[in-house]
Amino acid sequence: MAVFRHPHLIRGIVHTPHGAFKIDRGLANLPDDIGEALGWPRLDDEHTQPVSVGRNGNGERRGLTSVDAN
């Protein structure tokens, strides 16, 4: 099993000839042969990084506001 990125979906269930798979944040856990057969890009463990909070112009961390979340 590996993590693959769906080409355009962010969340939901995708139904393929190989079965149905849950998509969360654009990512899905699929068997290697199915992800490659669908042509979805594979995420390597060394390229995945935690999501970081942005920084303002002064280098200070800034959190999300209600405007950012929409």
Distance bins in CASP14 RR format, pairs under 12 A and 6 or more apart:
PFRMAT RR
TARGET T0000
AUTHOR 0000-0000-0000
RMODE 2
METHOD distances of the structure
MODEL  1
1 21 0 0 0 0 0 1 0 0 0 0 0
1 28 0 0 0 0 0 1 0 0 0 0 0
1 29 1 0 1 0 0 0 0 0 0 0 0
1 30 1 0 0 1 0 0 0 0 0 0 0
1 31 1 0 1 0 0 0 0 0 0 0 0
1 32 1 0 0 1 0 0 0 0 0 0 0
1 33 0 0 0 0 0 1 0 0 0 0 0
1 34 0 0 0 0 1 0 0 0 0 0 0
1 35 0 0 0 0 0 1 0 0 0 0 0
1 42 0 0 0 0 0 1 0 0 0 0 0
2 27 0 0 0 0 0 1 0 0 0 0 0
2 28 0 0 0 0 1 0 0 0 0 0 0
2 29 1 0 0 1 0 0 0 0 0 0 0
2 30 1 0 0 1 0 0 0 0 0 0 0
2 31 1 0 0 1 0 0 0 0 0 0 0
2 32 1 0 1 0 0 0 0 0 0 0 0
2 33 0 0 0 0 1 0 0 0 0 0 0
2 34 0 0 0 0 1 0 0 0 0 0 0
2 35 1 0 0 1 0 0 0 0 0 0 0
2 36 0 0 0 0 1 0 0 0 0 0 0
2 40 0 0 0 0 1 0 0 0 0 0 0
2 41 0 0 0 0 0 1 0 0 0 0 0
2 42 1 0 1 0 0 0 0 0 0 0 0
2 43 1 0 0 1 0 0 0 0 0 0 0
2 44 0 0 0 0 1 0 0 0 0 0 0
2 45 0 0 0 0 1 0 0 0 0 0 0
2 48 0 0 0 0 0 1 0 0 0 0 0
3 21 0 0 0 0 0 1 0 0 0 0 0
3 23 0 0 0 0 0 1 0 0 0 0 0
3 24 0 0 0 0 0 1 0 0 0 0 0
3 25 0 0 0 0 0 1 0 0 0 0 0
3 26 0 0 0 0 1 0 0 0 0 0 0
3 27 1 0 1 0 0 0 0 0 0 0 0
3 28 1 0 0 1 0 0 0 0 0 0 0
3 29 1 0 1 0 0 0 0 0 0 0 0
3 30 1 0 0 1 0 0 0 0 0 0 0
3 31 0 0 0 0 0 1 0 0 0 0 0
3 32 0 0 0 0 0 1 0 0 0 0 0
3 35 0 0 0 0 1 0 0 0 0 0 0
3 40 0 0 0 0 1 0 0 0 0 0 0
3 41 0 0 0 0 0 1 0 0 0 0 0
3 42 1 0 0 1 0 0 0 0 0 0 0
3 43 1 0 1 0 0 0 0 0 0 0 0
3 44 0 0 0 0 1 0 0 0 0 0 0
3 45 0 0 0 0 1 0 0 0 0 0 0
3 47 0 0 0 0 0 1 0 0 0 0 0
3 48 1 0 0 1 0 0 0 0 0 0 0
4 14 0 0 0 0 0 1 0 0 0 0 0
4 16 0 0 0 0 0 1 0 0 0 0 0
4 21 0 0 0 0 1 0 0 0 0 0 0
4 23 0 0 0 0 1 0 0 0 0 0 0
4 26 0 0 0 0 1 0 0 0 0 0 0
4 27 1 0 0 1 0 0 0 0 0 0 0
4 28 1 0 1 0 0 0 0 0 0 0 0
4 29 1 0 0 1 0 0 0 0 0 0 0
4 30 1 0 1 0 0 0 0 0 0 0 0
4 31 0 0 0 0 1 0 0 0 0 0 0
4 32 0 0 0 0 1 0 0 0 0 0 0
4 33 0 0 0 0 0 1 0 0 0 0 0
4 34 0 0 0 0 1 0 0 0 0 0 0
4 35 1 0 1 0 0 0 0 0 0 0 0
4 36 0 0 0 0 1 0 0 0 0 0 0
4 37 0 0 0 0 0 1 0 0 0 0 0
4 38 1 0 0 1 0 0 0 0 0 0 0
4 39 0 0 0 0 1 0 0 0 0 0 0
4 40 1 0 1 0 0 0 0 0 0 0 0
4 41 1 0 0 1 0 0 0 0 0 0 0
4 42 1 0 1 0 0 0 0 0 0 0 0
4 43 1 0 0 1 0 0 0 0 0 0 0
4 44 0 0 0 0 0 1 0 0 0 0 0
5 23 0 0 0 0 1 0 0 0 0 0 0
5 24 0 0 0 0 0 1 0 0 0 0 0
5 25 0 0 0 0 1 0 0 0 0 0 0
5 26 1 0 1 0 0 0 0 0 0 0 0
5 27 1 0 1 0 0 0 0 0 0 0 0
5 28 1 0 0 1 0 0 0 0 0 0 0
5 29 0 0 0 0 0 1 0 0 0 0 0
5 30 0 0 0 0 0 1 0 0 0 0 0
5 35 0 0 0 0 0 1 0 0 0 0 0
5 38 0 0 0 0 0 1 0 0 0 0 0
5 39 0 0 0 0 0 1 0 0 0 0 0
5 40 1 0 0 1 0 0 0 0 0 0 0
5 41 1 0 1 0 0 0 0 0 0 0 0
5 42 1 0 0 1 0 0 0 0 0 0 0
5 43 1 0 0 1 0 0 0 0 0 0 0
5 44 0 0 0 0 0 1 0 0 0 0 0
5 47 0 0 0 0 0 1 0 0 0 0 0
5 48 0 0 0 0 0 1 0 0 0 0 0
6 12 0 0 0 0 1 0 0 0 0 0 0
6 13 0 0 0 0 0 1 0 0 0 0 0
6 14 1 0 0 1 0 0 0 0 0 0 0
6 16 0 0 0 0 0 1 0 0 0 0 0
6 21 0 0 0 0 1 0 0 0 0 0 0
6 22 0 0 0 0 0 1 0 0 0 0 0
6 23 1 0 1 0 0 0 0 0 0 0 0
6 24 0 0 0 0 1 0 0 0 0 0 0
6 25 0 0 0 0 1 0 0 0 0 0 0
6 26 1 0 1 0 0 0 0 0 0 0 0
6 27 1 0 0 1 0 0 0 0 0 0 0
6 28 1 0 0 1 0 0 0 0 0 0 0
6 29 0 0 0 0 0 1 0 0 0 0 0
6 30 0 0 0 0 1 0 0 0 0 0 0
6 35 0 0 0 0 0 1 0 0 0 0 0
6 38 0 0 0 0 1 0 0 0 0 0 0
6 39 0 0 0 0 0 1 0 0 0 0 0
6 40 1 0 0 1 0 0 0 0 0 0 0
6 41 0 0 0 0 1 0 0 0 0 0 0
6 42 0 0 0 0 0 1 0 0 0 0 0
6 43 0 0 0 0 0 1 0 0 0 0 0
7 14 0 0 0 0 0 1 0 0 0 0 0
7 23 0 0 0 0 0 1 0 0 0 0 0
7 26 0 0 0 0 1 0 0 0 0 0 0
7 27 0 0 0 0 0 1 0 0 0 0 0
7 28 0 0 0 0 0 1 0 0 0 0 0
7 35 0 0 0 0 0 1 0 0 0 0 0
7 38 0 0 0 0 1 0 0 0 0 0 0
7 39 0 0 0 0 1 0 0 0 0 0 0
7 40 1 0 0 1 0 0 0 0 0 0 0
7 41 1 0 0 1 0 0 0 0 0 0 0
8 14 0 0 0 0 0 1 0 0 0 0 0
8 23 0 0 0 0 0 1 0 0 0 0 0
8 26 0 0 0 0 1 0 0 0 0 0 0
8 40 0 0 0 0 0 1 0 0 0 0 0
8 41 0 0 0 0 0 1 0 0 0 0 0
9 15 0 0 0 0 0 1 0 0 0 0 0
9 16 0 0 0 0 0 1 0 0 0 0 0
9 21 0 0 0 0 0 1 0 0 0 0 0
9 22 0 0 0 0 0 1 0 0 0 0 0
9 23 1 0 1 0 0 0 0 0 0 0 0
9 24 0 0 0 0 1 0 0 0 0 0 0
9 25 0 0 0 0 0 1 0 0 0 0 0
9 26 1 0 0 1 0 0 0 0 0 0 0
9 27 0 0 0 0 0 1 0 0 0 0 0
9 28 0 0 0 0 1 0 0 0 0 0 0
9 38 0 0 0 0 0 1 0 0 0 0 0
9 40 0 0 0 0 0 1 0 0 0 0 0
10 22 0 0 0 0 0 1 0 0 0 0 0
10 23 1 0 0 1 0 0 0 0 0 0 0
10 24 0 0 0 0 1 0 0 0 0 0 0
10 25 1 0 0 1 0 0 0 0 0 0 0
10 26 1 0 1 0 0 0 0 0 0 0 0
10 27 0 0 0 0 1 0 0 0 0 0 0
10 28 0 0 0 0 0 1 0 0 0 0 0
11 22 0 0 0 0 1 0 0 0 0 0 0
11 23 1 0 1 0 0 0 0 0 0 0 0
11 24 1 0 0 1 0 0 0 0 0 0 0
11 25 1 0 0 1 0 0 0 0 0 0 0
11 26 1 0 0 1 0 0 0 0 0 0 0
11 27 0 0 0 0 0 1 0 0 0 0 0
11 28 0 0 0 0 0 1 0 0 0 0 0
12 20 0 0 0 0 1 0 0 0 0 0 0
12 21 0 0 0 0 1 0 0 0 0 0 0
12 22 1 0 0 1 0 0 0 0 0 0 0
12 23 1 0 1 0 0 0 0 0 0 0 0
12 24 1 0 0 1 0 0 0 0 0 0 0
12 25 0 0 0 0 0 1 0 0 0 0 0
12 26 0 0 0 0 1 0 0 0 0 0 0
12 27 0 0 0 0 0 1 0 0 0 0 0
12 28 0 0 0 0 1 0 0 0 0 0 0
13 19 0 0 0 0 1 0 0 0 0 0 0
13 20 1 0 1 0 0 0 0 0 0 0 0
13 21 1 0 0 1 0 0 0 0 0 0 0
13 22 1 0 1 0 0 0 0 0 0 0 0
13 23 1 0 0 1 0 0 0 0 0 0 0
13 24 0 0 0 0 0 1 0 0 0 0 0
13 28 0 0 0 0 1 0 0 0 0 0 0
14 20 1 0 0 1 0 0 0 0 0 0 0
14 21 1 0 1 0 0 0 0 0 0 0 0
14 22 0 0 0 0 1 0 0 0 0 0 0
14 23 1 0 1 0 0 0 0 0 0 0 0
14 24 0 0 0 0 0 1 0 0 0 0 0
14 26 0 0 0 0 1 0 0 0 0 0 0
14 27 0 0 0 0 0 1 0 0 0 0 0
14 28 1 0 0 1 0 0 0 0 0 0 0
14 30 0 0 0 0 1 0 0 0 0 0 0
14 34 0 0 0 0 0 1 0 0 0 0 0
14 35 0 0 0 0 0 1 0 0 0 0 0
14 38 0 0 0 0 1 0 0 0 0 0 0
14 40 0 0 0 0 1 0 0 0 0 0 0
15 21 0 0 0 0 1 0 0 0 0 0 0
15 22 0 0 0 0 0 1 0 0 0 0 0
15 23 0 0 0 0 0 1 0 0 0 0 0
15 38 0 0 0 0 0 1 0 0 0 0 0
16 23 0 0 0 0 0 1 0 0 0 0 0
16 28 0 0 0 0 0 1 0 0 0 0 0
16 30 0 0 0 0 1 0 0 0 0 0 0
16 31 0 0 0 0 0 1 0 0 0 0 0
16 34 1 0 0 1 0 0 0 0 0 0 0
16 35 0 0 0 0 1 0 0 0 0 0 0
16 37 0 0 0 0 1 0 0 0 0 0 0
16 38 1 0 0 1 0 0 0 0 0 0 0
16 39 0 0 0 0 0 1 0 0 0 0 0
16 40 0 0 0 0 1 0 0 0 0 0 0
17 34 0 0 0 0 1 0 0 0 0 0 0
17 37 0 0 0 0 1 0 0 0 0 0 0
17 38 0 0 0 0 1 0 0 0 0 0 0
18 28 0 0 0 0 0 1 0 0 0 0 0
18 30 0 0 0 0 1 0 0 0 0 0 0
18 31 0 0 0 0 1 0 0 0 0 0 0
18 32 0 0 0 0 0 1 0 0 0 0 0
18 33 0 0 0 0 1 0 0 0 0 0 0
18 34 1 0 1 0 0 0 0 0 0 0 0
18 35 0 0 0 0 1 0 0 0 0 0 0
18 36 0 0 0 0 0 1 0 0 0 0 0
18 37 1 0 0 1 0 0 0 0 0 0 0
18 38 1 0 0 1 0 0 0 0 0 0 0
18 39 0 0 0 0 0 1 0 0 0 0 0
18 40 0 0 0 0 0 1 0 0 0 0 0
19 28 0 0 0 0 0 1 0 0 0 0 0
19 30 0 0 0 0 1 0 0 0 0 0 0
19 31 0 0 0 0 0 1 0 0 0 0 0
19 34 0 0 0 0 1 0 0 0 0 0 0
19 35 0 0 0 0 0 1 0 0 0 0 0
19 37 0 0 0 0 0 1 0 0 0 0 0
19 38 0 0 0 0 0 1 0 0 0 0 0
20 28 0 0 0 0 0 1 0 0 0 0 0
20 30 0 0 0 0 0 1 0 0 0 0 0
20 34 0 0 0 0 0 1 0 0 0 0 0
21 27 0 0 0 0 0 1 0 0 0 0 0
21 28 1 0 1 0 0 0 0 0 0 0 0
21 29 1 0 0 1 0 0 0 0 0 0 0
21 30 1 0 1 0 0 0 0 0 0 0 0
21 31 0 0 0 0 1 0 0 0 0 0 0
21 34 0 0 0 0 1 0 0 0 0 0 0
21 35 0 0 0 0 1 0 0 0 0 0 0
21 38 0 0 0 0 1 0 0 0 0 0 0
21 40 0 0 0 0 1 0 0 0 0 0 0
22 28 1 0 0 1 0 0 0 0 0 0 0
22 29 0 0 0 0 1 0 0 0 0 0 0
22 30 0 0 0 0 0 1 0 0 0 0 0
23 29 0 0 0 0 0 1 0 0 0 0 0
23 30 0 0 0 0 0 1 0 0 0 0 0
23 38 0 0 0 0 0 1 0 0 0 0 0
23 40 0 0 0 0 0 1 0 0 0 0 0
25 43 0 0 0 0 0 1 0 0 0 0 0
25 48 0 0 0 0 0 1 0 0 0 0 0
25 51 0 0 0 0 1 0 0 0 0 0 0
26 40 0 0 0 0 1 0 0 0 0 0 0
26 41 0 0 0 0 0 1 0 0 0 0 0
26 43 0 0 0 0 0 1 0 0 0 0 0
27 35 0 0 0 0 0 1 0 0 0 0 0
27 40 0 0 0 0 1 0 0 0 0 0 0
27 41 0 0 0 0 0 1 0 0 0 0 0
27 42 0 0 0 0 0 1 0 0 0 0 0
27 43 1 0 0 1 0 0 0 0 0 0 0
27 48 0 0 0 0 1 0 0 0 0 0 0
28 34 0 0 0 0 1 0 0 0 0 0 0
28 35 0 0 0 0 1 0 0 0 0 0 0
28 38 0 0 0 0 1 0 0 0 0 0 0
28 40 1 0 0 1 0 0 0 0 0 0 0
28 41 0 0 0 0 0 1 0 0 0 0 0
28 42 0 0 0 0 0 1 0 0 0 0 0
28 43 0 0 0 0 0 1 0 0 0 0 0
29 35 0 0 0 0 0 1 0 0 0 0 0
29 40 0 0 0 0 0 1 0 0 0 0 0
29 42 0 0 0 0 0 1 0 0 0 0 0
29 43 0 0 0 0 0 1 0 0 0 0 0
30 36 0 0 0 0 1 0 0 0 0 0 0
30 37 0 0 0 0 1 0 0 0 0 0 0
30 38 1 0 0 1 0 0 0 0 0 0 0
30 39 0 0 0 0 0 1 0 0 0 0 0
30 40 1 0 0 1 0 0 0 0 0 0 0
30 41 0 0 0 0 0 1 0 0 0 0 0
30 42 0 0 0 0 1 0 0 0 0 0 0
30 43 0 0 0 0 0 1 0 0 0 0 0
31 37 0 0 0 0 1 0 0 0 0 0 0
31 38 0 0 0 0 0 1 0 0 0 0 0
31 40 0 0 0 0 0 1 0 0 0 0 0
31 42 0 0 0 0 0 1 0 0 0 0 0
32 38 0 0 0 0 0 1 0 0 0 0 0
32 39 0 0 0 0 0 1 0 0 0 0 0
32 40 0 0 0 0 0 1 0 0 0 0 0
32 42 1 0 0 1 0 0 0 0 0 0 0
33 39 0 0 0 0 0 1 0 0 0 0 0
33 40 0 0 0 0 0 1 0 0 0 0 0
33 42 0 0 0 0 0 1 0 0 0 0 0
34 40 0 0 0 0 1 0 0 0 0 0 0
34 42 0 0 0 0 0 1 0 0 0 0 0
35 41 0 0 0 0 1 0 0 0 0 0 0
35 42 1 0 0 1 0 0 0 0 0 0 0
35 43 0 0 0 0 0 1 0 0 0 0 0
36 42 1 0 0 1 0 0 0 0 0 0 0
41 47 0 0 0 0 0 1 0 0 0 0 0
42 48 0 0 0 0 0 1 0 0 0 0 0
43 49 0 0 0 0 0 1 0 0 0 0 0
51 63 0 0 0 0 0 1 0 0 0 0 0
51 64 0 0 0 0 0 1 0 0 0 0 0
52 61 0 0 0 0 1 0 0 0 0 0 0
52 62 0 0 0 0 0 1 0 0 0 0 0
52 63 0 0 0 0 0 1 0 0 0 0 0
52 64 0 0 0 0 0 1 0 0 0 0 0
53 59 0 0 0 0 0 1 0 0 0 0 0
53 60 0 0 0 0 0 1 0 0 0 0 0
53 61 1 0 1 0 0 0 0 0 0 0 0
53 62 1 0 0 1 0 0 0 0 0 0 0
53 63 1 0 1 0 0 0 0 0 0 0 0
53 64 1 0 0 1 0 0 0 0 0 0 0
53 65 0 0 0 0 0 1 0 0 0 0 0
53 68 0 0 0 0 0 1 0 0 0 0 0
54 60 0 0 0 0 1 0 0 0 0 0 0
54 61 1 0 0 1 0 0 0 0 0 0 0
54 62 1 0 1 0 0 0 0 0 0 0 0
54 63 1 0 0 1 0 0 0 0 0 0 0
54 64 0 0 0 0 1 0 0 0 0 0 0
54 65 0 0 0 0 0 1 0 0 0 0 0
54 68 0 0 0 0 1 0 0 0 0 0 0
55 61 1 0 1 0 0 0 0 0 0 0 0
55 62 1 0 0 1 0 0 0 0 0 0 0
55 63 0 0 0 0 1 0 0 0 0 0 0
56 62 1 0 1 0 0 0 0 0 0 0 0
56 63 0 0 0 0 1 0 0 0 0 0 0
56 65 0 0 0 0 0 1 0 0 0 0 0
62 68 0 0 0 0 1 0 0 0 0 0 0
63 69 0 0 0 0 0 1 0 0 0 0 0
64 70 0 0 0 0 0 1 0 0 0 0 0
END
